[in-house]
Amino acid sequence: MTRYVWWLAALATTVPASVTEATAQEPAAWGLDLEFHTFSIVAIDARTGESGVAVTTRRPCVGNAVPWARPGVGAVATQGGTRLEYGPELLDLLAEGVAPQEALDRIVAADEGRERRQVGVIDMRGRSAQWTGSGQYGGEAQGDWVAERTGHNFAVQGNSLVSTHVVDVVAETFAGSEGSARHLADRLIEALATGQRLGGDGRHGDTQSAAVLVADPRPGASRRPDGITVDINVCEHPEPVGEVRRIYDTISQTLGFRELRRFAGRDVLQLKIMLHALGYYGTATEELDLDTPGSDIYGPDAMEAVDRFRGDQGWQTSVGGFVDARTIERLWSRLEEVGRAGEVRERLLAIARVDR
């Protein structure tokens, strides 16, 4: 549906091309060793066949490293001391029919850095497996908690948490939405947000990011060959989970993402007067009557007049009846050119007036 990512394009002008290919999309804060202490949820929707991941952390661009999903196969979250290869390697084994626990056991056994890892994996049968290495523990006395929870069609894992309850509420929230007529991404974002409201990742003062990734195997669900339908990666934001929600609701045009109203007021009267003076609204030979009920409503007739005016300026927009500061400035400019700005200003005095 969309991708919301911070690209380090400036690197392309300061380093050789061979280096840029490997680093241009990677935040400088990552360093040599990937560390994503965080919490996440991997899940499937058995009804739709979707699989996905939602994650947030106090590190930049978590969506570039932690979440992995493949249509009709499953999903993976690789965090803690992150090893990117866990994503494709685990998904390859799931695609071969290997159960999540066996797949994870194989990958972990071959990894010398296993004690730094935390991983969650799920297949399309709803089977899940988790690994948390011993290196993730030991900070509980400083308020650094680690937890894992699994349930029907999901697995939640976290480290560096304010409490283990963070993982509990994520699991409870997602389980509570099972069977509801909602998209998987919507449910994942909701579950992640409940954990974030409790405090989530306990570190403070660091860069924050969040992401949701969903794959859908249904024909026509995605135009992409990889079957990804939702890919929202907020690389840095003071409230990244809230920003993921805002973006998701906006791009899906979910009711409530914006205010719906029919504009009415004296500013509409002023607009109509200006458009009439320029010949775009009403009949040029007749005086504009603004005393009738409803004349202060910004309706289709006024919107059509605005669109014609904007079109004559050579401006393009897909937003019908769009009036911004630039439009108003151009209206006044055209009124000055035809010598009618003065009389229009006189008429507007009685409309745009503050009374006490």
C-alpha positions in Angstrom: 0.0 0.0 0.0 2.7 2.4 0.8 6.2 2.8 2.2 7.2 5.6 4.5 11.0 5.5 4.8 13.9 7.9 5.6 16.5 7.5 2.8 20.1 8.7 3.3 20.4 10.0 -0.2 23.1 12.4 0.7 25.5 9.5 1.0 25.4 9.2 -2.8 27.3 12.4 -3.2 29.9 11.8 -0.6 31.1 8.2 -1.0 32.1 5.9 -3.9 29.3 4.2 -5.8 30.4 0.8 -4.6 29.9 1.9 -1.0 26.7 3.6 -1.7 25.1 0.4 -3.0 25.5 -1.2 0.4 24.9 1.7 2.7 22.7 4.4 1.1 19.5 3.1 2.7 21.0 2.4 6.1 21.0 4.9 9.0 24.4 5.9 10.3 23.2 5.2 13.9 23.1 1.4 13.1 26.8 1.0 13.3 28.5 -2.3 12.4 26.5 -4.6 14.7 22.7 -4.5 14.4 21.0 -4.1 17.7 17.2 -3.8 17.8 16.1 -4.2 21.4 12.3 -4.0 20.9 9.0 -5.8 21.0 7.1 -7.2 18.1 4.3 -9.5 17.0 4.2 -12.0 14.1 0.8 -13.3 13.1 -1.4 -14.7 10.4 -5.0 -14.4 9.5 -6.3 -17.9 8.7 -9.4 -16.5 7.0 -7.6 -14.3 4.5 -4.2 -16.0 4.3 -2.3 -12.9 5.3 0.9 -13.0 7.3 2.6 -10.1 8.9 4.7 -8.3 11.5 4.4 -5.2 13.6 7.3 -3.8 15.5 8.6 -0.7 17.3 11.9 0.2 19.0 14.0 3.2 20.1 16.3 2.8 17.1 15.9 4.3 13.7 14.4 2.4 10.7 13.3 -0.8 12.5 11.3 -1.7 9.4 14.5 -2.0 7.3 15.8 -4.9 9.5 13.4 -6.7 11.8 10.1 -7.6 10.0 9.9 -10.3 7.2 6.8 -11.7 5.5 6.2 -13.9 2.5 2.7 -14.6 1.0 1.4 -18.0 1.8 4.5 -18.9 3.8 4.6 -16.9 7.1 6.4 -14.1 9.0 9.5 -13.6 11.0 10.8 -10.9 13.4 14.5 -11.0 14.0 15.5 -8.6 16.9 17.8 -8.2 19.8 21.3 -8.7 18.3 19.7 -8.8 14.9 20.9 -11.2 12.2 19.1 -10.2 9.0 19.6 -13.7 7.4 17.1 -15.2 9.9 14.3 -13.7 7.9 14.9 -15.3 4.5 16.4 -18.4 5.9 13.5 -19.2 8.1 10.9 -18.3 5.4 12.8 -20.6 3.0 12.5 -23.5 5.4 8.8 -22.8 6.1 8.2 -22.8 2.3 9.8 -26.3 2.2 7.2 -27.5 4.7 9.5 -27.4 7.7 7.7 -26.7 11.0 8.6 -23.3 12.7 10.2 -25.0 15.7 12.4 -27.3 13.7 13.3 -24.5 11.3 14.2 -22.2 14.2 16.2 -24.9 15.9 18.3 -25.5 12.8 19.0 -21.8 12.2 19.8 -21.1 15.9 22.1 -24.2 16.2 24.2 -22.9 13.2 24.5 -19.4 14.6 27.5 -18.6 16.8 25.9 -15.4 17.9 22.6 -17.1 19.0 22.8 -15.9 22.6 22.4 -12.3 21.4 19.3 -13.0 19.4 15.6 -12.8 19.9 13.4 -14.3 17.1 9.7 -15.0 16.5 8.4 -17.0 13.5 5.0 -18.2 12.4 3.7 -20.3 9.5 0.4 -20.3 7.7 -1.0 -23.1 9.9 -0.6 -20.8 12.9 2.3 -22.7 14.3 4.9 -20.5 15.9 8.3 -20.7 17.5 10.5 -18.3 19.5 14.1 -18.0 20.6 15.6 -15.7 23.2 19.3 -16.1 23.8 20.8 -15.9 27.3 22.4 -12.5 26.4 19.0 -10.9 26.4 18.6 -11.5 30.2 20.4 -10.0 33.2 19.1 -6.4 33.2 15.9 -7.0 35.1 17.2 -5.2 38.2 17.6 -2.0 36.0 14.0 -2.4 34.7 15.1 -4.2 31.5 12.6 -7.0 31.0 12.3 -9.8 28.5 9.2 -11.8 27.7 7.6 -14.2 25.1 4.0 -15.1 24.5 2.3 -17.2 21.9 -1.4 -17.8 21.1 -3.7 -18.9 18.3 -2.1 -17.6 15.1 0.4 -15.2 16.7 3.6 -14.9 18.7 4.8 -11.8 20.7 8.4 -11.3 21.8 10.2 -8.4 23.5 13.3 -7.3 25.3 14.4 -4.0 27.0 10.8 -3.6 28.1 9.4 -1.6 31.0 7.7 -4.8 32.2 6.7 -8.2 30.9 3.1 -6.9 30.9 3.9 -5.1 27.6 4.0 -8.4 25.8 0.9 -9.6 27.7 -1.3 -6.8 26.6 -0.1 -7.0 23.0 -1.0 -10.7 23.0 -4.4 -10.1 24.7 -5.3 -7.3 22.3 -4.5 -9.3 19.2 -6.3 -12.4 20.5 -9.3 -10.3 21.3 -9.6 -9.2 17.7 -9.6 -12.8 16.3 -12.5 -13.4 14.1 -13.4 -9.7 13.6 -14.0 -8.3 10.2 -10.8 -6.4 10.1 -7.6 -6.5 8.0 -4.5 -8.1 9.6 -2.5 -4.8 9.4 -5.2 -3.0 11.3 -5.2 -5.6 14.1 -1.4 -5.7 14.3 -1.1 -1.9 14.7 -3.8 -1.9 17.4 -2.0 -4.7 19.3 1.4 -2.9 19.0 -0.2 0.4 20.2 -1.4 -1.2 23.5 2.1 -2.3 24.4 3.5 1.1 23.5 1.0 2.9 25.7 2.3 0.9 28.7 5.8 2.2 28.0 7.0 -0.4 25.5 10.8 -0.3 25.0 12.0 1.1 28.3 14.9 3.2 26.9 14.4 7.0 26.6 16.0 9.7 24.7 16.9 7.5 21.6 15.5 7.7 18.1 12.2 5.9 17.8 10.8 4.0 14.8 8.0 1.5 14.0 6.8 -0.6 11.1 4.1 -2.9 9.9 4.6 -5.4 7.1 1.9 -7.7 5.6 1.9 -10.2 2.7 -1.2 -11.5 1.0 -1.3 -14.5 -1.3 -4.7 -13.9 -2.8 -4.7 -13.2 -6.5 -4.9 -9.5 -7.2 -4.3 -8.5 -3.6 -0.9 -7.0 -4.4 0.5 -5.6 -7.6 4.0 -6.5 -6.4 5.6 -9.8 -7.3 6.6 -10.4 -3.7 2.9 -10.2 -2.5 3.5 -7.4 0.0 0.4 -5.3 0.5 1.2 -3.2 3.5 4.7 -1.9 4.1 4.7 1.2 6.4 8.1 2.0 7.8 8.3 5.1 10.0 12.1 5.5 10.3 12.0 8.2 12.9 9.2 10.0 14.7 8.5 11.1 18.3 5.4 8.9 18.3 6.1 6.3 15.7 3.3 3.8 16.4 0.8 6.6 16.3 2.3 7.7 13.0 2.0 4.2 11.6 -1.7 4.3 12.6 -2.2 7.7 11.0 -0.5 6.6 7.7 -2.5 3.3 7.6 -5.8 5.0 8.2 -5.0 7.7 5.6 -3.8 5.5 2.8 -6.7 3.1 3.4 -9.1 6.1 3.6 -10.6 4.7 6.8 -13.5 6.8 8.0 -12.2 9.1 10.7 -8.8 9.8 9.1 -10.0 13.3 8.3 -12.9 15.5 9.4 -15.9 15.5 7.1 -18.0 18.6 6.9 -19.7 21.0 4.6 -18.0 24.3 4.8 -20.2 27.3 5.4 -19.4 30.8 6.6 -18.5 34.4 5.7 -15.3 33.3 4.0 -17.4 31.4 1.5 -19.3 34.6 0.8 -16.0 36.5 0.2 -14.8 33.8 -2.2 -18.0 33.9 -4.2 -17.8 37.7 -4.5 -14.2 37.5 -5.8 -15.1 34.7 -8.3 -18.1 36.7 -9.5 -16.1 39.8 -10.1 -13.8 37.8 -12.3 -16.7 36.1 -14.2 -16.4 32.6 -12.8 -19.4 32.5 -10.5 -23.0 33.5 -11.4 -24.0 35.7 -14.2 -21.8 38.6 -15.0 -24.7 40.9 -15.9 -26.6 40.2 -12.7 -25.8 41.4 -9.2 -24.7 38.6 -6.9 -27.4 37.9 -4.3 -25.8 36.6 -1.1 -28.8 37.2 1.2 -30.7 34.0 0.3 -30.5 31.1 2.8 -27.6 28.8 2.0 -25.6 31.3 0.1 -22.8 31.0 2.6 -22.4 27.2 1.8 -19.4 26.0 -0.2 -21.3 23.9 -2.6 -20.8 22.3 -6.0 -21.4 25.5 -8.0 -18.7 27.4 -6.1 -16.3 24.4 -6.2 -16.8 24.2 -10.0 -16.0 27.9 -10.3 -12.8 27.5 -8.3 -11.8 24.5 -10.5 -12.3 26.6 -13.7 -10.3 29.5 -12.2 -7.4 27.2 -11.1 -7.5 25.5 -14.5 -7.1 28.9 -16.2 -4.0 29.5 -14.1 -2.5 26.4 -15.5 -2.6 24.7 -12.1 -3.3 21.0 -11.6 -4.8 19.3 -8.6 -6.9 16.2 -8.0 -8.6 17.9 -5.1 -11.9 19.4 -6.3 -12.6 23.0 -5.2 -9.2 23.3 -3.5 -8.6 26.8 -2.1 -5.3 27.6 -0.4 -3.3 30.7 0.2 -1.8 30.6 -3.3 -5.3 30.5 -4.8 -6.5 33.5 -2.8 -3.3 35.4 -3.7 -3.9 34.8 -7.4 -7.5 35.8 -7.1 -6.5 39.2 -5.7 -3.8 39.5 -8.3 -6.3 39.0 -11.1 -8.8 41.4 -9.5 -6.0 44.0 -9.5 -5.3 43.3 -13.1 -8.9 43.9 -14.2 -9.3 46.9 -11.9 -11.9 45.5 -9.6 -9.9 44.9 -6.4 -10.9 48.1 -4.8 -14.7 47.6 -5.2 -14.4 44.0 -4.0 -12.5 45.1 -0.9 -15.2 47.7 -0.2 -17.9 45.0 -0.4 -15.9 42.6 1.8 -15.5 45.1 4.6 -19.0 44.4 5.9 -18.5 40.7 5.7 -15.0 40.2 7.1 -15.6 42.3 10.3 -15.0 41.6 13.9 -17.8 43.0 16.2 -17.7 43.4 20.0 
